[in-house]
């Protein structure tokens, strides 16, 4: 049985602690956010009485997900359920479930999606890496356009309604919802699934779909043009082996494809088809569900003493 071991001695007991009553707000339960809170909570010479975490789904690790649910997203190996249980941050940190929509630096408060206001003395943003809903270029593939002839939509933000069978996986709650939808809609036995993106999570998502019983012939892995020459795997031999394994499983791969339209430009909810342009000729895929894993990285490197505990992580930290 796993247990938490806490050690104390006479020196630690008699050492006076500096009490910090300042309101410290951490936004985002990413690995860096949890690491930051862990550093403050277990600081040996300081006691922080007013720590608050703002997160869409609260503290991670609340649901003990099984293996197939976890495989949708690759693990960063920073924390697991045992780590969350042993830290027991819920005993030390106030948790506000919600999404931050605004920051008033003059008034020193943040605004949540529920219009609730949370005041702060120090604000730490640890939103981490976030996938976002892709914005189609709206190119008409009947005109036989190529990638060079369509506008660059990588910096545009999708503001429409997210289709019910569109999944952007950022955390365990998103994976749980996707798995529930797949099981409730008989996707394992009928209909095509599009996985769009060129990150390592696209491969783990395809693997999970195969393990769930989805036939490889019904999985279409569509990769957009790479942003650099360095790929997510960055090893030609491994990439070739992965491509061969996907081909053997019946998965169809498309490279350098840019999303043009959902449902031929008609109402996108639900998605029943997706059109793409390529450097040569466009194509159209029928689908029952779509996983879009196009990556937006928010990265503000820390320059604080707290940097050491997470020097190997890729998430964001800023103190206002």
Helices and strands as residue ranges (DSSP letters): H 10-14, E 18-20, E 24-27, H 31-41, E 46-48, E 51-55, H 67-70, H 81-87, G 89-91, E 94-97, E 100-104, E 109-112, E 117-119, E 122-125, E 129-131, G 141-143, G 147-149, E 166-167, H 172-184, E 193-196, H 200-211, G 216-218, E 219-222, H 236-248, E 252-254, E 258-262, G 263-265, E 273-277, E 283-286, E 289-292, E 295-297, G 305-310
